[in-house]
Amino acid sequence: MENKKRMDEGIKVTVIGLLINVILTSLKIIFGIVGRSRALVADGFHSLSDFITDIVVIFGLKFSSKPVDESHDYGHGKIETFATFIVGIFLILVGIYIFYSSATTIFLIYKGKEVKQPEFVTFIFAFLSIIVKEGLYRYTVFVADKIKSQSIKANAWHHRSDAFSSIATSIGIGLAVFNKNLIIFDPISAMIVTIFIVRVGVDIVRDSFDELTEKSLSSKEEEEILKVIEGVDGVINPHSIQTRKVGNYIAIDLHIEVDKSISVEEAHRITEKVEEEMTKKYGENYYINIHIEPNS
């Protein structure tokens, strides 16, 4: 998929998510405060973080889709990786915030301070949020797979973490709304959510950090690349492969041997065949640098 079309698809799904997050954030925080539910307020701030990461993802897509230029031989793909890294950081920070807020409320209840029951309307909004955010997650993942975008997929998981947050929130609010003696479950439910949020955030940060520090592809992935190249007529002993990811692209450096009796022109045609086979396997999303050696 060409960069312009890919960027447009990515921005479209992100803008849709952004608009939904603005509405959800406003409703959750307003009704959480009015309806006296700390869990819904915390959930609202989680949705606020979704809004912020939507902005980050749009920025990342806009710049990562810029074509190769004189000072960026491998394009601008790592801007998208950096945007993905920021999404992960936000997830971790939101998880910590929800944990702290919930722990504070539990401490107040334990100390005997009166905490009023949440209103029924808070339960309704928490439940509706599950449906909306899960639908948004599925739509965003579909687009992410279609355009092969890491930052869009990371953002999709942010939507799903919000859906899981709302599940725990609705359970806790429901118990607190219908039974005053179970009011502690409002903050407990919000606290449980942090486990999932932080875990997803850590995974995203780790994967993005690996890419930013140019970690190689897995041995299995490199073996698959060598297998494709080895199947090209005229290629002998592909070896010394070095790989890394550059945003949505794979960068590959490797050596191949060719019959020492063939001409330079024939050797060049073999490298063109290698590129053709790689394109069949990986599309246009790769860079490859081939060093030719004579077979002894």
Phi and psi in degrees as GROMACS dihedral restraints (atoms count N, CA, C in turn):
[ dihedral_restraints ]
;  ai    aj    ak    al  type     phi  dphi    fc
    3     4     5     6     1   -65.7    20    10
    4     5     6     7     1   152.4    20    10
    6     7     8     9     1   -57.2    20    10
    7     8     9    10     1   -41.3    20    10
    9    10    11    12     1   -62.1    20    10
   10    11    12    13     1   -48.3    20    10
   12    13    14    15     1   -65.3    20    10
   13    14    15    16     1   -40.5    20    10
   15    16    17    18     1   -61.1    20    10
   16    17    18    19     1   -44.9    20    10
   18    19    20    21     1   -63.2    20    10
   19    20    21    22     1   -43.2    20    10
   21    22    23    24     1   -62.1    20    10
   22    23    24    25     1   -43.0    20    10
   24    25    26    27     1   -63.0    20    10
   25    26    27    28     1   -44.2    20    10
   27    28    29    30     1   -65.1    20    10
   28    29    30    31     1   -42.3    20    10
   30    31    32    33     1   -67.5    20    10
   31    32    33    34     1   -38.0    20    10
   33    34    35    36     1   -59.6    20    10
   34    35    36    37     1   -51.4    20    10
   36    37    38    39     1   -66.3    20    10
   37    38    39    40     1   -33.4    20    10
   39    40    41    42     1   -71.7    20    10
   40    41    42    43     1   -38.5    20    10
   42    43    44    45     1   -65.4    20    10
   43    44    45    46     1   -40.3    20    10
   45    46    47    48     1   -59.8    20    10
   46    47    48    49     1   -45.8    20    10
   48    49    50    51     1   -62.3    20    10
   49    50    51    52     1   -39.4    20    10
   51    52    53    54     1   -60.6    20    10
   52    53    54    55     1   -46.8    20    10
   54    55    56    57     1   -63.4    20    10
   55    56    57    58     1   -41.9    20    10
   57    58    59    60     1   -64.4    20    10
   58    59    60    61     1   -40.5    20    10
   60    61    62    63     1   -66.6    20    10
   61    62    63    64     1   -34.6    20    10
   63    64    65    66     1   -61.6    20    10
   64    65    66    67     1   -45.4    20    10
   66    67    68    69     1   -65.8    20    10
   67    68    69    70     1   -48.1    20    10
   69    70    71    72     1   -62.4    20    10
   70    71    72    73     1   -43.5    20    10
   72    73    74    75     1   -58.9    20    10
   73    74    75    76     1   -48.6    20    10
   75    76    77    78     1   -60.6    20    10
   76    77    78    79     1   -48.1    20    10
   78    79    80    81     1   -66.2    20    10
   79    80    81    82     1   -42.3    20    10
   81    82    83    84     1   -64.7    20    10
   82    83    84    85     1   -47.8    20    10
   84    85    86    87     1   -66.9    20    10
   85    86    87    88     1   -45.0    20    10
   87    88    89    90     1   -62.6    20    10
   88    89    90    91     1   -52.3    20    10
   90    91    92    93     1   -74.3    20    10
   91    92    93    94     1   -24.0    20    10
   93    94    95    96     1   -67.3    20    10
   94    95    96    97     1   -41.4    20    10
   96    97    98    99     1   -70.4    20    10
   97    98    99   100     1   -49.9    20    10
   99   100   101   102     1   -63.9    20    10
  100   101   102   103     1   -38.5    20    10
  102   103   104   105     1   -90.1    20    10
  103   104   105   106     1     5.3    20    10
  105   106   107   108     1    60.6    20    10
  106   107   108   109     1    44.9    20    10
  108   109   110   111     1  -121.2    20    10
  109   110   111   112     1   109.3    20    10
  111   112   113   114     1   -64.6    20    10
  112   113   114   115     1   -34.6    20    10
  114   115   116   117     1   -62.9    20    10
  115   116   117   118     1   -42.0    20    10
  117   118   119   120     1   -70.6    20    10
  118   119   120   121     1   -36.1    20    10
  120   121   122   123     1   -63.3    20    10
  121   122   123   124     1   -45.6    20    10
  123   124   125   126     1   -60.9    20    10
  124   125   126   127     1   -41.5    20    10
  126   127   128   129     1   -63.4    20    10
  127   128   129   130     1   -34.6    20    10
  129   130   131   132     1   -64.6    20    10
  130   131   132   133     1   -40.0    20    10
  132   133   134   135     1   -68.9    20    10
  133   134   135   136     1   -29.6    20    10
  135   136   137   138     1   -63.4    20    10
  136   137   138   139     1   -42.6    20    10
  138   139   140   141     1   -65.2    20    10
  139   140   141   142     1   -33.2    20    10
  141   142   143   144     1   -62.6    20    10
  142   143   144   145     1   -38.5    20    10
  144   145   146   147     1   -65.6    20    10
  145   146   147   148     1   -33.1    20    10
  147   148   149   150     1   -60.8    20    10
  148   149   150   151     1   -42.3    20    10
  150   151   152   153     1   -60.4    20    10
  151   152   153   154     1   -44.1    20    10
  153   154   155   156     1   -64.6    20    10
  154   155   156   157     1   -44.1    20    10
  156   157   158   159     1   -69.7    20    10
  157   158   159   160     1   -28.0    20    10
  159   160   161   162     1   -59.6    20    10
  160   161   162   163     1   -42.8    20    10
  162   163   164   165     1   -62.7    20    10
  163   164   165   166     1   -43.4    20    10
  165   166   167   168     1   -61.8    20    10
  166   167   168   169     1   -44.2    20    10
  168   169   170   171     1   -64.3    20    10
  169   170   171   172     1   -42.4    20    10
  171   172   173   174     1   -60.4    20    10
  172   173   174   175     1   -43.6    20    10
  174   175   176   177     1   -60.2    20    10
  175   176   177   178     1   -45.6    20    10
  177   178   179   180     1   -62.9    20    10
  178   179   180   181     1   -44.6    20    10
  180   181   182   183     1   -64.2    20    10
  181   182   183   184     1   -40.6    20    10
  183   184   185   186     1   -59.5    20    10
  184   185   186   187     1   -44.2    20    10
  186   187   188   189     1   -86.7    20    10
  187   188   189   190     1   -33.3    20    10
  189   190   191   192     1   -70.1    20    10
  190   191   192   193     1   -21.3    20    10
  192   193   194   195     1   -84.3    20    10
  193   194   195   196     1    -2.7    20    10
  195   196   197   198     1   -64.1    20    10
  196   197   198   199     1   140.7    20    10
  198   199   200   201     1   -71.0    20    10
  199   200   201   202     1   168.7    20    10
  201   202   203   204     1   -59.3    20    10
  202   203   204   205     1   140.2    20    10
  204   205   206   207     1  -135.4    20    10
  205   206   207   208     1  -175.7    20    10
  207   208   209   210     1   -61.3    20    10
  208   209   210   211     1   -32.6    20    10
  210   211   212   213     1   -99.7    20    10
  211   212   213   214     1    -0.4    20    10
  213   214   215   216     1  -135.9    20    10
  214   215   216   217     1    81.0    20    10
  216   217   218   219     1   -63.2    20    10
  217   218   219   220     1   -26.6    20    10
  219   220   221   222     1  -108.3    20    10
  220   221   222   223     1    24.8    20    10
  222   223   224   225     1    75.9    20    10
  223   224   225   226     1  -159.9    20    10
  225   226   227   228     1  -121.5    20    10
  226   227   228   229     1    25.7    20    10
  228   229   230   231     1   -59.5    20    10
  229   230   231   232     1   -29.5    20    10
  231   232   233   234     1   -72.9    20    10
  232   233   234   235     1   -12.5    20    10
  234   235   236   237     1   -64.9    20    10
  235   236   237   238     1   -38.8    20    10
  237   238   239   240     1   -65.1    20    10
  238   239   240   241     1   -39.6    20    10
  240   241   242   243     1   -62.4    20    10
  241   242   243   244     1   -42.4    20    10
  243   244   245   246     1   -63.9    20    10
  244   245   246   247     1   -39.2    20    10
  246   247   248   249     1   -62.0    20    10
  247   248   249   250     1   -40.4    20    10
  249   250   251   252     1   -62.3    20    10
  250   251   252   253     1   -40.9    20    10
  252   253   254   255     1   -59.1    20    10
  253   254   255   256     1   -42.9    20    10
  255   256   257   258     1   -64.7    20    10
  256   257   258   259     1   -39.5    20    10
  258   259   260   261     1   -56.7    20    10
  259   260   261   262     1   -45.4    20    10
  261   262   263   264     1   -62.0    20    10
  262   263   264   265     1   -41.7    20    10
  264   265   266   267     1   -61.0    20    10
  265   266   267   268     1   -43.6    20    10
  267   268   269   270     1   -60.3    20    10
  268   269   270   271     1   -41.6    20    10
  270   271   272   273     1   -58.7    20    10
  271   272   273   274     1   -45.3    20    10
  273   274   275   276     1   -63.5    20    10
  274   275   276   277     1   -45.7    20    10
  276   277   278   279     1   -63.5    20    10
  277   278   279   280     1   -40.1    20    10
  279   280   281   282     1   -64.1    20    10
  280   281   282   283     1   -42.1    20    10
  282   283   284   285     1   -59.4    20    10
  283   284   285   286     1   -43.5    20    10
  285   286   287   288     1   -63.9    20    10
  286   287   288   289     1   -41.5    20    10
  288   289   290   291     1   -61.8    20    10
  289   290   291   292     1   -47.8    20    10
  291   292   293   294     1   -61.6    20    10
  292   293   294   295     1   -40.8    20    10
  294   295   296   297     1   -60.9    20    10
  295   296   297   298     1   -48.0    20    10
  297   298   299   300     1   -62.7    20    10
  298   299   300   301     1   -46.4    20    10
  300   301   302   303     1   -60.9    20    10
  301   302   303   304     1   -42.3    20    10
  303   304   305   306     1   -69.9    20    10
  304   305   306   307     1   -41.7    20    10
  306   307   308   309     1   -62.3    20    10
  307   308   309   310     1   -38.4    20    10
  309   310   311   312     1   -61.8    20    10
  310   311   312   313     1   -43.4    20    10
  312   313   314   315     1   -64.9    20    10
  313   314   315   316     1   -42.6    20    10
  315   316   317   318     1   -61.2    20    10
  316   317   318   319     1   -39.9    20    10
  318   319   320   321     1   -62.6    20    10
  319   320   321   322     1   -41.7    20    10
  321   322   323   324     1   -63.8    20    10
  322   323   324   325     1   -41.7    20    10
  324   325   326   327     1   -64.9    20    10
  325   326   327   328     1   -42.0    20    10
  327   328   329   330     1   -61.9    20    10
  328   329   330   331     1   -35.2    20    10
  330   331   332   333     1   -78.0    20    10
  331   332   333   334     1    -1.9    20    10
  333   334   335   336     1    90.0    20    10
  334   335   336   337     1     7.4    20    10
  336   337   338   339     1   -72.0    20    10
  337   338   339   340     1   135.4    20    10
  339   340   341   342     1   -70.9    20    10
  340   341   342   343     1   127.0    20    10
  342   343   344   345     1  -121.0    20    10
  343   344   345   346     1   120.0    20    10
  345   346   347   348     1   -71.3    20    10
  346   347   348   349     1   150.3    20    10
  348   349   350   351     1   -65.5    20    10
  349   350   351   352     1   145.0    20    10
  351   352   353   354     1   -68.0    20    10
  352   353   354   355     1   154.5    20    10
  354   355   356   357     1   -79.5    20    10
  355   356   357   358     1   156.2    20    10
  357   358   359   360     1   -60.0    20    10
  358   359   360   361     1   -32.4    20    10
  360   361   362   363     1   -60.9    20    10
  361   362   363   364     1   -28.8    20    10
  363   364   365   366     1   -67.3    20    10
  364   365   366   367     1   -34.5    20    10
  366   367   368   369     1   -65.4    20    10
  367   368   369   370     1   -41.5    20    10
  369   370   371   372     1   -61.5    20    10
  370   371   372   373     1   -46.3    20    10
  372   373   374   375     1   -67.4    20    10
  373   374   375   376     1   -36.4    20    10
  375   376   377   378     1   -64.2    20    10
  376   377   378   379     1   -41.4    20    10
  378   379   380   381     1   -67.6    20    10
  379   380   381   382     1   -44.1    20    10
  381   382   383   384     1   -63.1    20    10
  382   383   384   385     1   -33.5    20    10
  384   385   386   387     1   -62.9    20    10
  385   386   387   388     1   -34.7    20    10
  387   388   389   390     1   -58.9    20    10
  388   389   390   391     1   -49.4    20    10
  390   391   392   393     1   -63.6    20    10
  391   392   393   394     1   -46.8    20    10
  393   394   395   396     1   -64.0    20    10
  394   395   396   397     1   -47.0    20    10
  396   397   398   399     1   -72.4    20    10
  397   398   399   400     1   -34.1    20    10
  399   400   401   402     1   -67.0    20    10
  400   401   402   403     1   -40.0    20    10
  402   403   404   405     1   -63.0    20    10
  403   404   405   406     1   -41.0    20    10
  405   406   407   408     1   -66.4    20    10
  406   407   408   409     1   -37.8    20    10
  408   409   410   411     1   -59.5    20    10
  409   410   411   412     1   -50.0    20    10
  411   412   413   414     1   -62.7    20    10
  412   413   414   415     1   -41.2    20    10
  414   415   416   417     1   -65.7    20    10
  415   416   417   418     1   -42.3    20    10
  417   418   419   420     1   -68.0    20    10
  418   419   420   421     1   -40.1    20    10
  420   421   422   423     1   -62.9    20    10
  421   422   423   424     1   -40.5    20    10
  423   424   425   426     1   -57.8    20    10
  424   425   426   427     1   -46.3    20    10
  426   427   428   429     1   -68.7    20    10
  427   428   429   430     1   -40.5    20    10
  429   430   431   432     1   -59.9    20    10
  430   431   432   433     1   -43.6    20    10
  432   433   434   435     1   -67.3    20    10
  433   434   435   436     1   -36.2    20    10
  435   436   437   438     1   -65.3    20    10
  436   437   438   439     1   -42.9    20    10
  438   439   440   441     1  -101.0    20    10
  439   440   441   442     1     1.5    20    10
  441   442   443   444     1    54.2    20    10
  442   443   444   445     1    58.1    20    10
  444   445   446   447     1  -114.9    20    10
  445   446   447   448     1   121.4    20    10
  447   448   449   450     1   -67.9    20    10
  448   449   450   451     1   -44.1    20    10
  450   451   452   453     1   -67.7    20    10
  451   452   453   454     1   -34.4    20    10
  453   454   455   456     1   -67.1    20    10
  454   455   456   457     1   -41.1    20    10
  456   457   458   459     1   -66.4    20    10
  457   458   459   460     1   -39.9    20    10
  459   460   461   462     1   -61.0    20    10
  460   461   462   463     1   -39.9    20    10
  462   463   464   465     1   -67.6    20    10
  463   464   465   466     1   -33.6    20    10
  465   466   467   468     1   -61.1    20    10
  466   467   468   469     1   -42.5    20    10
  468   469   470   471     1   -65.4    20    10
  469   470   471   472     1   -28.5    20    10
  471   472   473   474     1   -64.9    20    10
  472   473   474   475     1   -39.6    20    10
  474   475   476   477     1   -63.0    20    10
  475   476   477   478     1   -43.2    20    10
  477   478   479   480     1   -68.3    20    10
  478   479   480   481     1   -37.3    20    10
  480   481   482   483     1   -61.9    20    10
  481   482   483   484     1   -33.7    20    10
  483   484   485   486     1   -67.9    20    10
  484   485   486   487     1   -37.3    20    10
  486   487   488   489     1   -64.9    20    10
  487   488   489   490     1   -44.4    20    10
  489   490   491   492     1   -64.5    20    10
  490   491   492   493     1   -38.4    20    10
  492   493   494   495     1   -58.8    20    10
  493   494   495   496     1   -42.3    20    10
  495   496   497   498     1   -70.7    20    10
  496   497   498   499     1   -28.7    20    10
  498   499   500   501     1   -63.5    20    10
  499   500   501   502     1   -52.6    20    10
  501   502   503   504     1   -62.5    20    10
  502   503   504   505     1   -39.3    20    10
  504   505   506   507     1   -63.4    20    10
  505   506   507   508     1   -45.4    20    10
  507   508   509   510     1   -65.7    20    10
  508   509   510   511     1   -35.5    20    10
  510   511   512   513     1   -65.7    20    10
  511   512   513   514     1   -48.8    20    10
  513   514   515   516     1   -63.1    20    10
  514   515   516   517     1   -43.8    20    10
  516   517   518   519     1   -64.6    20    10
  517   518   519   520     1   -41.8    20    10
  519   520   521   522     1   -58.7    20    10
  520   521   522   523     1   -45.9    20    10
  522   523   524   525     1   -63.5    20    10
  523   524   525   526     1   -42.5    20    10
  525   526   527   528     1   -69.3    20    10
  526   527   528   529     1   -35.7    20    10
  528   529   530   531     1   -68.3    20    10
  529   530   531   532     1   -42.7    20    10
  531   532   533   534     1   -91.1    20    10
  532   533   534   535     1    -9.7    20    10
  534   535   536   537     1  -150.0    20    10
  535   536   537   538     1   111.8    20    10
  537   538   539   540     1   -61.4    20    10
  538   539   540   541     1   -30.7    20    10
  540   541   542   543     1   -69.3    20    10
  541   542   543   544     1   -14.0    20    10
  543   544   545   546     1  -106.2    20    10
  544   545   546   547     1    21.1    20    10
  546   547   548   549     1   -61.7    20    10
  547   548   549   550     1   -24.8    20    10
  549   550   551   552     1   -65.1    20    10
  550   551   552   553     1   -19.9    20    10
  552   553   554   555     1   -70.4    20    10
  553   554   555   556     1   -17.2    20    10
  555   556   557   558     1   -62.1    20    10
  556   557   558   559     1   -54.9    20    10
  558   559   560   561     1   -72.2    20    10
  559   560   561   562     1   -30.9    20    10
  561   562   563   564     1   -62.2    20    10
  562   563   564   565     1   -42.1    20    10
  564   565   566   567     1   -62.5    20    10
  565   566   567   568     1   -39.7    20    10
  567   568   569   570     1   -66.0    20    10
  568   569   570   571     1   -34.8    20    10
  570   571   572   573     1   -66.8    20    10
  571   572   573   574     1   -40.6    20    10
  573   574   575   576     1   -61.1    20    10
  574   575   576   577     1   -35.9    20    10
  576   577   578   579     1   -57.7    20    10
  577   578   579   580     1   -33.4    20    10
  579   580   581   582     1   -61.4    20    10
  580   581   582   583     1   -29.6    20    10
  582   583   584   585     1   -60.3    20    10
  583   584   585   586     1   -48.2    20    10
  585   586   587   588     1   -68.4    20    10
  586   587   588   589     1   -43.9    20    10
  588   589   590   591     1   -60.2    20    10
  589   590   591   592     1   -49.5    20    10
  591   592   593   594     1   -65.9    20    10
  592   593   594   595     1   -39.4    20    10
  594   595   596   597     1   -61.2    20    10
  595   596   597   598     1   -46.9    20    10
  597   598   599   600     1   -62.6    20    10
  598   599   600   601     1   -42.7    20    10
  600   601   602   603     1   -60.5    20    10
  601   602   603   604     1   -43.3    20    10
  603   604   605   606     1   -63.8    20    10
  604   605   606   607     1   -42.5    20    10
  606   607   608   609     1   -60.6    20    10
  607   608   609   610     1   -44.1    20    10
  609   610   611   612     1   -65.7    20    10
  610   611   612   613     1   -43.8    20    10
  612   613   614   615     1   -63.2    20    10
  613   614   615   616     1   -42.5    20    10
  615   616   617   618     1   -62.2    20    10
  616   617   618   619     1   -48.1    20    10
  618   619   620   621     1   -64.1    20    10
  619   620   621   622     1   -40.7    20    10
  621   622   623   624     1   -67.7    20    10
  622   623   624   625     1   -39.2    20    10
  624   625   626   627     1   -63.6    20    10
  625   626   627   628     1   -41.4    20    10
  627   628   629   630     1   -58.4    20    10
  628   629   630   631     1   -41.6    20    10
  630   631   632   633     1   -71.3    20    10
  631   632   633   634     1   -40.8    20    10
  633   634   635   636     1   -64.4    20    10
  634   635   636   637     1   -31.3    20    10
  636   637   638   639     1   -93.8    20    10
  637   638   639   640     1    12.6    20    10
  639   640   641   642     1    59.3    20    10
  640   641   642   643     1    47.4    20    10
  642   643   644   645     1   -67.6    20    10
  643   644   645   646     1   141.7    20    10
  645   646   647   648     1   -67.7    20    10
  646   647   648   649     1   159.6    20    10
  648   649   650   651     1   -64.6    20    10
  649   650   651   652     1   164.8    20    10
  651   652   653   654     1   -65.6    20    10
  652   653   654   655     1   159.8    20    10
  654   655   656   657     1   -57.9    20    10
  655   656   657   658     1   -38.2    20    10
  657   658   659   660     1   -62.8    20    10
  658   659   660   661     1   -43.8    20    10
  660   661   662   663     1   -65.8    20    10
  661   662   663   664     1   -39.5    20    10
  663   664   665   666     1   -67.4    20    10
  664   665   666   667     1   -37.2    20    10
  666   667   668   669     1   -64.0    20    10
  667   668   669   670     1   -37.7    20    10
  669   670   671   672     1   -64.4    20    10
  670   671   672   673     1   -39.8    20    10
  672   673   674   675     1   -64.1    20    10
  673   674   675   676     1   -46.0    20    10
  675   676   677   678     1   -62.6    20    10
  676   677   678   679     1   -35.8    20    10
  678   679   680   681     1   -64.7    20    10
  679   680   681   682     1   -41.6    20    10
  681   682   683   684     1   -62.1    20    10
  682   683   684   685     1   -46.0    20    10
  684   685   686   687     1   -70.3    20    10
  685   686   687   688     1   -37.5    20    10
  687   688   689   690     1   -63.8    20    10
  688   689   690   691     1   -26.4    20    10
  690   691   692   693     1   -79.0    20    10
  691   692   693   694     1    -4.0    20    10
  693   694   695   696     1   -80.5    20    10
  694   695   696   697     1   130.0    20    10
  696   697   698   699     1   -60.5    20    10
  697   698   699   700     1   126.2    20    10
  699   700   701   702     1   101.3    20    10
  700   701   702   703     1   -15.5    20    10
  702   703   704   705     1   -84.0    20    10
  703   704   705   706     1   130.6    20    10
  705   706   707   708     1  -123.1    20    10
  706   707   708   709     1   129.4    20    10
  708   709   710   711     1    49.0    20    10
  709   710   711   712     1    65.3    20    10
  711   712   713   714     1   -64.2    20    10
  712   713   714   715     1   134.5    20    10
  714   715   716   717     1  -156.4    20    10
  715   716   717   718     1  -178.2    20    10
  717   718   719   720     1    50.9    20    10
  718   719   720   721     1    45.4    20    10
  720   721   722   723     1   -77.4    20    10
  721   722   723   724     1   136.4    20    10
  723   724   725   726     1  -129.5    20    10
  724   725   726   727     1   132.2    20    10
  726   727   728   729     1  -134.5    20    10
  727   728   729   730     1   159.8    20    10
  729   730   731   732     1  -164.7    20    10
  730   731   732   733     1   164.8    20    10
  732   733   734   735     1  -103.7    20    10
  733   734   735   736     1   140.5    20    10
  735   736   737   738     1  -126.5    20    10
  736   737   738   739     1    88.3    20    10
  738   739   740   741     1    62.2    20    10
  739   740   741   742     1  -119.2    20    10
  741   742   743   744     1   -86.3    20    10
  742   743   744   745     1    -0.6    20    10
  744   745   746   747     1  -108.0    20    10
  745   746   747   748     1   158.2    20    10
  747   748   749   750     1  -109.3    20    10
  748   749   750   751     1   130.2    20    10
  750   751   752   753     1  -105.4    20    10
  751   752   753   754     1   128.7    20    10
  753   754   755   756     1  -129.2    20    10
  754   755   756   757     1   131.8    20    10
  756   757   758   759     1  -123.2    20    10
  757   758   759   760     1   131.2    20    10
  759   760   761   762     1  -157.9    20    10
  760   761   762   763     1   166.4    20    10
  762   763   764   765     1  -109.9    20    10
  763   764   765   766     1   142.2    20    10
  765   766   767   768     1  -130.9    20    10
  766   767   768   769     1   152.1    20    10
  768   769   770   771     1  -103.7    20    10
  769   770   771   772     1   145.9    20    10
  771   772   773   774     1  -131.5    20    10
  772   773   774   775     1   162.6    20    10
  774   775   776   777     1   -56.6    20    10
  775   776   777   778     1   126.5    20    10
  777   778   779   780     1   -68.2    20    10
  778   779   780   781     1   -12.8    20    10
  780   781   782   783     1   -87.5    20    10
  781   782   783   784     1    -9.0    20    10
  783   784   785   786     1   -83.6    20    10
  784   785   786   787     1   162.5    20    10
  786   787   788   789     1   -80.3    20    10
  787   788   789   790     1   166.7    20    10
  789   790   791   792     1   -60.8    20    10
  790   791   792   793     1   -39.2    20    10
  792   793   794   795     1   -62.1    20    10
  793   794   795   796     1   -41.6    20    10
  795   796   797   798     1   -66.6    20    10
  796   797   798   799     1   -39.5    20    10
  798   799   800   801     1   -63.1    20    10
  799   800   801   802     1   -38.4    20    10
  801   802   803   804     1   -64.7    20    10
  802   803   804   805     1   -39.0    20    10
  804   805   806   807     1   -63.3    20    10
  805   806   807   808     1   -34.2    20    10
  807   808   809   810     1   -64.3    20    10
  808   809   810   811     1   -41.7    20    10
  810   811   812   813     1   -65.1    20    10
  811   812   813   814     1   -33.9    20    10
  813   814   815   816     1   -65.8    20    10
  814   815   816   817     1   -37.6    20    10
  816   817   818   819     1   -64.5    20    10
  817   818   819   820     1   -38.7    20    10
  819   820   821   822     1   -59.5    20    10
  820   821   822   823     1   -46.2    20    10
  822   823   824   825     1   -63.1    20    10
  823   824   825   826     1   -37.9    20    10
  825   826   827   828     1   -62.9    20    10
  826   827   828   829     1   -43.7    20    10
  828   829   830   831     1   -68.0    20    10
  829   830   831   832     1   -36.9    20    10
  831   832   833   834     1   -65.7    20    10
  832   833   834   835     1   -37.5    20    10
  834   835   836   837     1   -66.4    20    10
  835   836   837   838     1   -38.2    20    10
  837   838   839   840     1   -61.3    20    10
  838   839   840   841     1   -37.3    20    10
  840   841   842   843     1   -83.0    20    10
  841   842   843   844     1   -42.8    20    10
  843   844   845   846     1  -117.2    20    10
  844   845   846   847     1     4.7    20    10
  846   847   848   849     1    70.3    20    10
  847   848   849   850     1  -148.4    20    10
  849   850   851   852     1   -93.0    20    10
  850   851   852   853     1     3.0    20    10
  852   853   854   855     1   -87.5    20    10
  853   854   855   856     1    55.6    20    10
  855   856   857   858     1  -156.2    20    10
  856   857   858   859     1   155.5    20    10
  858   859   860   861     1  -121.2    20    10
  859   860   861   862     1   138.5    20    10
  861   862   863   864     1  -137.5    20    10
  862   863   864   865     1   136.0    20    10
  864   865   866   867     1  -123.0    20    10
  865   866   867   868     1   116.2    20    10
  867   868   869   870     1  -110.6    20    10
  868   869   870   871     1   125.5    20    10
  870   871   872   873     1  -101.4    20    10
  871   872   873   874     1   122.9    20    10
  873   874   875   876     1   -95.9    20    10
  874   875   876   877     1   134.8    20    10
  876   877   878   879     1  -126.9    20    10
  877   878   879   880     1   145.8    20    10
  879   880   881   882     1   -75.0    20    10
  880   881   882   883     1   137.7    20    10
  882   883   884   885     1   -76.8    20    10
  883   884   885   886     1   127.5    20    10
